[in-house]
Amino acid sequence: MRLTGSYLFSALSVFCLTVFLIGRPAVASATPVRSDSVQSAPAQALALSQRPESEATPQRIGRISLDVVVTNKAGAPVSGLDVKDFTVLDDGRPAKVLSFQEVNKLTQKAGPPAEVILLIDTVNVGFTPVARAREEIQTFLRQNGGHLAYPVTVFAFANDGVKILVQPSADGNAEASQLEQADNGLRTITRSAGAYGAIERFQLSIQWLQVVANNMAKRPGRKLLIWVGPGWPMLDRQNIETSSKGAEQLFKSIVDFSTTLREGHIELSSVSLGEPGPGTFLYQDFLKGVKTADKANPPNLGVKVIAAQSGGRVMAPDNGLAGQIDKCVEDGADFYMISFDPPAADKPNEYHDLKVQVDKAGLAARTNTGYYNQP
């Protein structure tokens, strides 16, 4: 339903403020990180997220480094490829590969291991689905006798921010017990309904995902960040319009996410319980890279959009959440690190489309779908 009259004016005022806040350091609002959530290295990093504006947006000039996952027709990662099997296309033009490295379980022993971060969304879903999600996560943690391939950390995103539920560990049985006993302050959603509630959840979700991403980016190695939940409302401009200043801040957040995830070697994936519905695949209409602020639209910051653009997996909802997480974790086992020098940029935040092709039948590559070049 399109907002009209005085209600529209009020909603737009809130939304413009919301979008303005999104472009600021992620914890600049009145919602602080709770002190009782600062218990591990990742959680400690969250308390440091109030950074100057100059540090909040990584826009370093230099080599573009990509983590590339190659899969077969069954969706399983493929190893054993060589640099000659790859072609990197930057805005459709072949880029000269400067470095190439295959990363697998053997080579990971020599460097920082991959890590898995499960972020349970309790803001955009009700109590019952969250309880079911926790049960599925416990199933994931306890499989294979509780022997996890990578250290796993579990966070909860709640009304009062992000807090840690499970300390990073590769002991799945111990982690499942921690999660079963964790008091993450789950509450039935009491936020305002309708457009106001949707705007509030949109802002809060983007804000705290930025906090987590900015701080995970500081850690070495590859990070598999998995958002557990269907995501926040997609506030299409057909229903809510933005001012030019609001659109600029929206564009800035799009650039921030793209740059932070790529430079931080973070792959964001999206998993959820339930059945596919009319809006399940709506995100696919917003996957094209945003080149200018006037083209920025709130759905460009949907969790599934950000995930797909980071090279992550977007899993259709079903009742096997543990299996969905398994699929996402597979991306840490075998992948390829490829780097190239970008061409000179004519202006700030110059968008470049990225494609990585594999010269072998039946194989497909997933990586960042674009980057923002700087002069």
TIBA-110951 format. One line per field, with one value per residue (C-alpha): residue number from 0; residue in one letter; x, y, z. Coordinates in nm, 3 decimals, padded with zeros to 5 digits. Layout:
<pts>
i [NUM/...] $
aa [a/...] $
c1 [X/...] $
c2 [Y/...] $
c3 [Z/...] $
</pts>
This chain:
<pts>
i [0/1/2/3/4/5/6/7/8/9/10/11/12/13/14/15/16/17/18/19/20/21/22/23/24/25/26/27/28/29/30/31/32/33/34/35/36/37/38/39/40/41/42/43/44/45/46/47/48/49/50/51/52/53/54/55/56/57/58/59/60/61/62/63/64/65/66/67/68/69/70/71/72/73/74/75/76/77/78/79/80/81/82/83/84/85/86/87/88/89/90/91/92/93/94/95/96/97/98/99/100/101/102/103/104/105/106/107/108/109/110/111/112/113/114/115/116/117/118/119/120/121/122/123/124/125/126/127/128/129/130/131/132/133/134/135/136/137/138/139/140/141/142/143/144/145/146/147/148/149/150/151/152/153/154/155/156/157/158/159/160/161/162/163/164/165/166/167/168/169/170/171/172/173/174/175/176/177/178/179/180/181/182/183/184/185/186/187/188/189/190/191/192/193/194/195/196/197/198/199/200/201/202/203/204/205/206/207/208/209/210/211/212/213/214/215/216/217/218/219/220/221/222/223/224/225/226/227/228/229/230/231/232/233/234/235/236/237/238/239/240/241/242/243/244/245/246/247/248/249/250/251/252/253/254/255/256/257/258/259/260/261/262/263/264/265/266/267/268/269/270/271/272/273/274/275/276/277/278/279/280/281/282/283/284/285/286/287/288/289/290/291/292/293/294/295/296/297/298/299/300/301/302/303/304/305/306/307/308/309/310/311/312/313/314/315/316/317/318/319/320/321/322/323/324/325/326/327/328/329/330/331/332/333/334/335/336/337/338/339/340/341/342/343/344/345/346/347/348/349/350/351/352/353/354/355/356/357/358/359/360/361/362/363/364/365/366/367/368/369/370/371/372/373/374] $
aa [m/r/l/t/g/s/y/l/f/s/a/l/s/v/f/c/l/t/v/f/l/i/g/r/p/a/v/a/s/a/t/p/v/r/s/d/s/v/q/s/a/p/a/q/a/l/a/l/s/q/r/p/e/s/e/a/t/p/q/r/i/g/r/i/s/l/d/v/v/v/t/n/k/a/g/a/p/v/s/g/l/d/v/k/d/f/t/v/l/d/d/g/r/p/a/k/v/l/s/f/q/e/v/n/k/l/t/q/k/a/g/p/p/a/e/v/i/l/l/i/d/t/v/n/v/g/f/t/p/v/a/r/a/r/e/e/i/q/t/f/l/r/q/n/g/g/h/l/a/y/p/v/t/v/f/a/f/a/n/d/g/v/k/i/l/v/q/p/s/a/d/g/n/a/e/a/s/q/l/e/q/a/d/n/g/l/r/t/i/t/r/s/a/g/a/y/g/a/i/e/r/f/q/l/s/i/q/w/l/q/v/v/a/n/n/m/a/k/r/p/g/r/k/l/l/i/w/v/g/p/g/w/p/m/l/d/r/q/n/i/e/t/s/s/k/g/a/e/q/l/f/k/s/i/v/d/f/s/t/t/l/r/e/g/h/i/e/l/s/s/v/s/l/g/e/p/g/p/g/t/f/l/y/q/d/f/l/k/g/v/k/t/a/d/k/a/n/p/p/n/l/g/v/k/v/i/a/a/q/s/g/g/r/v/m/a/p/d/n/g/l/a/g/q/i/d/k/c/v/e/d/g/a/d/f/y/m/i/s/f/d/p/p/a/a/d/k/p/n/e/y/h/d/l/k/v/q/v/d/k/a/g/l/a/a/r/t/n/t/g/y/y/n/q/p] $
c1 [00.000/00.139/00.174/-00.016/-00.105/00.028/00.116/00.343/00.511/00.583/00.708/00.935/01.084/01.167/01.304/01.529/01.674/01.712/01.902/02.119/02.212/02.297/02.587/02.740/02.960/02.743/02.699/02.634/02.273/02.148/02.171/02.502/02.669/02.575/02.872/02.766/02.797/03.166/03.309/03.530/03.762/03.480/03.255/03.535/03.577/03.216/03.285/03.542/03.307/03.265/03.534/03.594/03.416/03.750/03.808/03.454/03.468/03.760/03.850/04.209/04.369/04.547/04.516/04.174/04.180/03.898/03.802/03.655/03.451/03.414/03.130/03.015/02.661/02.577/02.690/02.995/03.326/03.588/03.963/04.270/04.226/04.509/04.537/04.503/04.153/04.032/03.942/03.867/03.646/03.646/03.358/03.370/03.743/03.996/04.214/04.571/04.593/04.878/04.855/04.682/04.656/04.439/04.326/04.220/04.229/04.601/04.711/04.483/04.697/04.978/04.769/04.472/04.187/03.848/03.589/03.211/02.991/02.621/02.413/02.061/01.805/01.550/01.426/01.255/01.094/00.881/00.976/00.873/01.080/01.382/01.343/01.326/01.633/01.827/01.730/01.850/02.179/02.227/02.174/02.441/02.684/02.638/02.670/02.984/03.022/03.050/03.372/03.342/03.549/03.608/03.566/03.207/03.079/02.709/02.570/02.214/02.080/01.810/01.632/01.921/02.194/02.427/02.552/02.749/02.573/02.850/03.224/03.432/03.528/03.551/03.390/03.036/02.898/03.019/02.885/02.544/02.524/02.618/02.353/02.089/02.158/02.217/01.986/01.983/01.700/01.455/01.130/00.821/00.854/00.697/00.818/00.561/00.364/00.314/00.551/00.703/00.793/00.934/01.153/01.278/01.367/01.535/01.754/01.839/01.925/02.151/02.317/02.413/02.515/02.756/02.892/02.958/03.107/03.336/03.480/03.503/03.697/03.978/04.037/04.276/04.161/03.837/03.511/03.182/02.914/02.573/02.258/01.996/01.654/01.455/01.599/01.451/01.176/01.258/01.139/01.088/01.064/00.722/00.602/00.855/01.057/01.385/01.534/01.849/02.054/01.894/01.976/02.339/02.365/02.196/02.453/02.735/02.615/02.601/02.962/03.065/02.919/03.070/03.415/03.418/03.307/03.549/03.854/03.773/03.747/03.393/03.139/02.785/02.521/02.149/01.958/01.608/01.330/00.991/00.851/00.915/00.656/00.571/00.855/01.122/01.296/01.215/01.579/01.686/01.543/01.803/02.128/02.263/02.537/02.432/02.647/02.514/02.325/02.015/01.979/02.007/01.697/01.643/01.607/01.967/02.053/01.847/02.039/01.995/02.116/02.427/02.492/02.470/02.692/02.954/02.973/02.778/02.495/02.129/01.936/01.563/01.375/01.297/01.271/01.631/01.821/02.113/02.161/02.152/02.428/02.627/02.613/02.737/03.024/03.140/03.266/03.550/03.699/03.821/03.849/04.092/04.252/04.298/04.422/04.455/04.521/04.214/04.232/04.264/03.936/03.799/03.583/03.518/03.307/03.332/03.145/03.301/03.117/03.311/03.282/03.512/03.480/03.612/03.724/03.589/03.246/02.995/03.179/03.066/03.250/03.110/03.284/03.214/02.994/03.149/03.368/03.387/03.710/03.869/04.090] $
c2 [00.000/00.337/00.588/00.912/01.237/01.333/00.971/00.963/01.288/01.150/00.818/00.989/01.204/00.894/00.719/01.007/01.013/00.638/00.643/00.927/00.719/00.417/00.605/00.691/00.465/00.166/00.221/00.594/00.554/00.525/00.146/00.050/-00.289/-00.449/-00.496/-00.850/-00.949/-00.856/-01.197/-01.309/-01.168/-01.108/-00.957/-00.739/-00.599/-00.491/-00.251/-00.073/00.005/00.377/00.496/00.828/00.869/00.852/00.503/00.376/00.346/00.139/00.283/00.176/00.210/-00.096/-00.456/-00.621/-00.958/-01.207/-01.530/-01.751/-02.065/-02.302/-02.555/-02.841/-02.904/-03.061/-02.743/-02.904/-02.710/-02.810/-02.821/-02.884/-02.602/-02.388/-02.019/-02.094/-02.224/-01.880/-01.559/-01.245/-00.991/-00.633/-00.448/-00.714/-00.672/-00.943/-00.842/-00.959/-01.198/-01.093/-01.369/-01.704/-01.949/-02.250/-02.276/-02.616/-02.805/-02.874/-02.519/-02.373/-02.541/-02.302/-01.987/-01.851/-02.107/-02.014/-01.935/-01.952/-01.686/-01.765/-01.452/-01.539/-01.271/-01.234/-00.891/-00.967/-01.299/-01.422/-01.629/-01.970/-01.958/-01.841/-02.130/-02.373/-02.212/-02.263/-02.631/-02.667/-02.495/-02.739/-03.022/-02.869/-02.835/-03.193/-03.369/-03.570/-03.639/-03.269/-03.234/-02.903/-02.831/-02.471/-02.268/-02.151/-01.845/-01.783/-01.433/-01.315/-00.996/-00.869/-00.541/-00.420/-00.506/-00.798/-01.025/-01.347/-01.672/-01.924/-01.870/-01.961/-02.328/-02.638/-02.850/-02.875/-03.069/-02.811/-02.531/-02.697/-02.722/-02.354/-02.256/-02.466/-02.287/-01.940/-01.662/-01.433/-01.218/-01.329/-01.138/-01.130/-00.843/-00.532/-00.277/-00.052/-00.213/-00.108/00.128/00.265/-00.082/-00.183/00.128/00.070/-00.293/-00.202/00.058/-00.159/-00.462/-00.272/-00.092/-00.404/-00.604/-00.320/-00.346/-00.719/-00.688/-00.396/-00.585/-00.928/-00.760/-00.685/-01.055/-01.258/-01.537/-01.615/-01.553/-01.727/-01.499/-01.667/-01.463/-01.695/-01.556/-01.427/-01.075/-00.732/-00.553/-00.449/-00.088/-00.033/00.327/00.244/00.270/00.499/00.768/00.922/01.268/01.327/01.338/01.015/00.850/00.960/00.803/00.489/00.471/00.521/00.222/00.012/00.108/00.040/-00.311/-00.401/-00.281/-00.413/-00.764/-00.794/-00.648/-00.831/-01.168/-01.209/-01.420/-01.341/-01.611/-01.619/-01.917/-01.943/-02.178/-02.198/-02.237/-02.023/-01.750/-01.466/-01.248/-01.517/-01.434/-01.064/-00.986/-01.107/-00.788/-00.581/-00.773/-00.537/-00.309/00.044/00.298/00.630/00.759/00.847/00.477/00.362/00.189/00.042/-00.315/-00.285/-00.332/-00.648/-00.926/-01.162/-00.894/-00.820/-01.194/-01.270/-00.973/-01.093/-01.430/-01.603/-01.850/-01.749/-02.056/-02.082/-02.135/-02.493/-02.701/-02.828/-02.529/-02.746/-02.867/-02.511/-02.412/-02.718/-02.598/-02.252/-02.394/-02.597/-02.270/-02.263/-02.596/-02.523/-02.186/-01.978/-01.644/-01.433/-01.076/-00.811/-00.438/-00.226/00.038/00.403/00.547/00.875/00.949/00.825/00.513/00.417/00.089/-00.203/-00.523/-00.843/-01.189/-01.488/-01.755/-02.112/-02.275/-02.619/-02.756/-02.788/-02.560/-02.223/-01.960/-01.748/-01.437/-01.067/-00.944/-00.596/-00.339/00.036/00.177/00.492/00.751] $
c3 [00.000/-00.098/00.185/00.137/00.312/00.653/00.729/00.424/00.532/00.878/00.743/00.493/00.766/00.967/00.660/00.555/00.906/00.890/00.563/00.689/00.993/00.782/00.624/00.962/01.174/01.249/01.620/01.607/01.716/02.070/02.064/02.232/02.238/02.566/02.796/02.886/02.519/02.500/02.577/02.290/02.029/01.775/02.042/02.176/01.826/01.826/02.110/01.893/01.607/01.684/01.446/01.276/00.943/00.759/00.900/00.863/00.484/00.352/00.011/-00.034/-00.374/-00.507/-00.604/-00.615/-00.437/-00.491/-00.318/-00.590/-00.525/-00.820/-00.812/-01.032/-01.150/-00.812/-00.635/-00.472/-00.458/-00.715/-00.646/-00.859/-01.111/-01.246/-01.327/-01.699/-01.631/-01.518/-01.695/-01.492/-01.666/-01.537/-01.705/-01.974/-02.044/-01.949/-01.654/-01.612/-01.317/-01.087/-00.829/-00.801/-00.515/-00.449/-00.089/00.045/00.373/00.339/00.253/00.522/00.787/00.699/00.747/00.936/00.914/00.779/01.044/01.048/01.208/01.252/01.310/01.431/01.346/01.628/01.519/01.188/01.288/01.575/01.876/01.740/01.416/01.617/01.861/01.567/01.411/01.733/01.733/01.373/01.458/01.745/01.496/01.269/01.560/01.682/01.346/01.269/01.638/01.708/01.507/01.321/01.011/01.125/01.443/01.475/01.659/01.719/01.760/01.820/01.668/01.904/01.976/02.190/01.941/01.874/02.150/02.154/02.238/02.168/02.193/01.883/01.892/01.673/01.948/01.819/02.114/02.363/02.145/02.112/02.490/02.525/02.272/02.446/02.775/02.632/02.744/02.441/02.567/02.298/02.310/02.092/01.848/01.998/01.746/01.580/01.301/00.939/00.761/01.081/01.205/00.867/00.853/01.205/01.141/00.812/00.981/01.281/01.069/00.830/01.118/01.309/01.004/00.934/01.287/01.250/00.900/00.990/01.283/01.121/00.839/01.086/01.151/00.932/00.703/00.527/00.710/00.628/00.776/00.768/00.834/00.987/00.901/00.602/00.632/00.686/00.489/00.134/00.130/-00.240/-00.363/-00.504/-00.144/00.025/-00.148/-00.034/-00.056/-00.263/00.057/00.173/-00.160/-00.128/00.216/00.086/-00.196/00.053/00.253/-00.064/-00.139/00.222/00.225/-00.113/-00.013/00.343/00.252/-00.039/00.134/00.458/00.278/00.410/00.225/00.341/00.295/00.373/00.517/00.661/00.767/00.602/00.253/-00.059/-00.100/-00.342/-00.212/-00.180/-00.506/-00.525/-00.438/-00.782/-00.934/-00.745/-00.805/-01.068/-00.935/-00.838/-01.022/-00.890/-00.589/-00.791/-00.875/-00.513/-00.381/-00.031/-00.168/-00.293/00.076/00.125/00.296/00.001/-00.241/-00.034/00.005/-00.366/-00.451/-00.202/-00.378/-00.102/-00.116/-00.100/00.010/-00.055/00.273/00.376/00.692/00.676/00.811/00.928/00.570/00.439/00.681/00.571/00.211/00.308/00.514/00.213/00.064/00.317/00.208/-00.144/-00.313/-00.517/-00.437/-00.750/-00.768/-01.038/-01.064/-01.141/-01.415/-01.319/-01.194/-01.328/-01.023/-00.669/-00.624/-00.990/-01.018/-01.209/-01.294/-01.219/-01.369/-01.330/-01.595/-01.575/-01.898/-01.814/-01.900/-01.619/-01.376/-01.244/-01.039/-00.755/-00.625/-00.572/-00.854/-00.863/-00.688/-00.644/-00.781/-00.638/-00.812] $
</pts>
